[in-house]
C-alpha cells in the first residue's frame, strides 16, 4: 500500500487542530501546509474538530480540537487505547 501527504489550512489557532503548521501573524494558515510529514497517509476522516488518519503501515492516528475528548496532537491508537493489539487497518 502506498501513501501520500496530508495537507491542512484554515485557522492556525491551537484549538483548531492543525498539528505542526506555522500560522501567520493573524493566526491563520491561508495556504495548504503539510501535516504529519513523517507519515504516508492512505485514508483520512474528519468531522467538526475530530480527525483520524491511517498510514501506509495500517496504523491509526487520532486528534481533535480543544473541545473534544481526543488528544490535541496526533497519537497512534494502541492496545492501551483500544482492543487493537496486533491489528492493523485495511482499506475495504
N, C-alpha and C positions, 0 to 999 in steps of 0.2 A: 504494500500500500504506500503510495507516495503522497506526501502532504504539501501544504502550501503555507502562505503567510496570512496572518490575521492583521487587519488594519482597523483603526478607530479614529473618530473625530467627534467634535461637539464641545460640551463643557469640559474643561480640564480641571475643574474643582475636585478635590479628593473624594467627595461624596458621590461622584458620578462614575466611578469605577472604570477609568481608562488607565490601566496599570502601565507604568513606565514611560508615559508620554511627557513632553515638555510643553506646558501651556504658554501662551503669550502673556503680555502684561495684564490683560483683562481676564485672565484665567480661562481662555478659550483655546480650543485646538481646531483652527479653521480648515486645516488641510489634513488628509489622512496621514497617520503615523503608525508605524508597525508596532503591534503589541506582541509580547511573548516571542521575541526573535529566536530564542533557543529552541522553540518547538516547531515541528512541521504539522500544522493543523489540518485535519481532514474533515471535521464536522464542527459546526457552531450552532448553539441555541441561545437565543437572547429574548428576554422579556423586559418589562419595565424595571430596570435596576438589578436583574439577576442574569448571570451569564454562565455558560458552560461550553467547553470545547473538548474534543477528542483528538489526540495526536496520532501520528502515523504508527506508533507502537501500541495503540489501544488504550492509552492512559486517559482518564477523565479528570478534567480540571474544572473547578467552580469558583466563582467570586460574585460579589454583589456591590451595590452602593451601600452607604452607611445605614440605611433604614431597613435592611433585610437581615435574615438570620444566617447568612453565609460569610466566609472570610472576605475582607475588603481587598485582599490581593489574591491572585490565582493560587489555589492549592490543589494538589493531586488528591483525589478521593482514594483513600486507602482502606485496608481492612479495619483500621481503627474508626474510620468514619462511616463505614457501611460493610455489609457482608459481601465483600468483593475479593477476598484473599485468593490469589492465584488466577483471577479472572481478568479478561480484557474485553473491550467493547468492539464490536464488529459492525460495519455498515450492512444493513439489510435492505 
